[in-house]
Amino acid sequence: MISGGIDRDGYIEYRFVSSFESFRRILRELHRADLSFRVNRVVRYKPKGILTETQERILLIALRAGFFDFPRRVTLEELARGIGVFPFTLSEVIRRGLYMRY
């Protein structure tokens, strides 16, 4: 999840990055839990050139590894070990990469 909050109509709004498979799984789970929801918009991620090469590479690796899935398929520590960086460093790269878009 990238962000969450309450919109002007009082509804809870979430924004997240996931693969299409994960997105469909989330919708199925919401439906199974009998929760009312509405999908406002689905967009395909298109790099805008504002990420560094490292940020783009790390975010793509994290996405493919399931770091943004719910539930996560890989922890920050596992992902960091696989990439060969410290967890804190990976956390900072991901955080800065995600929030540079806004």
N, C-alpha and C positions, 0 to 999 in steps of 0.2 A: 504494500500500500504506500502510495506517495503522500497522500493527505486525506483528511477527513474533516467534516464539520457540519454545521447546520445551515441549510440554504435559507433564503428570505421567506420561504413559505413554511418553514419549521420542519422540513424533512432532513433526515441525515443523508449526507452526500459523501461518497468515497471516491477517490481516484486511485487507480493502481495500474501497475504494469504487469502483464502476464502473457504467457503464450495463449493462443486461441484455445488449446486443449484445457488449460487451467481455468480459463474464463468460463468455458462450458461446464466444467466440474463445479465451479462456484455457484453458477446459476442452478444446477441440479440440486446442490445441497440446500440452497435457499428455498427452493421449491419443496424439497422433502421435509424441511423444517416448518413448512406452511407459513413462511414469512412473506409478507407483501413487499414487492419491490418493483422498480421500474428502471430500465436501462436507458439513460438519456442519450448516450453517445458512445460509439466504439470507433476508435481511430487506429490506424496502423502507424506504428512508430517510424518516423522518417528523420534521420539525422539532419540537423540544421547547420552543422558545421561549427556549433558553438562549444562542443565538447572537445577535449583534447583527445588525441589518438588513444592514450592510455585509458581515459575514462570510458570512451566508446567500447574499447576492447573488453575492459573489465565488466561493464554493464551487460554486454552481450554474453560473455562467459557466465555471469551470474544468472541471467535470464534462462539460458540453455540448461544450466545445472539445476534449475528449480528453486533458486534462492528467493524469487518473488512469488512462488506458488503458495497457495494456502491449502493445507499446511505446507511449510517449507520442506523441500526434499533434501536440502543441504544446509548446514549451519554456516555461520560466518567463519567459524574456526576451521571447518572442513574445507570450505572454499578457499580460504587464505592459504591453508597448507597445500592444497592442490595447485595454486597459482605460484606459491613460493614467496609469500609476503606475510608480514605480521598482521593479525586480525585488526588491530587499531588502524594500520595503514589502509587496509582494504575497506574498512568502515568509512574512513575519510574520503577515499576515492569515490565510493558509491554515493555517499551523502552529497558531496560536491557535484558529482555528475548528475544526480537527480535534480538538485535544486538549481543548477545552472540553467535549466530549461525555462524557468519561470521568471 
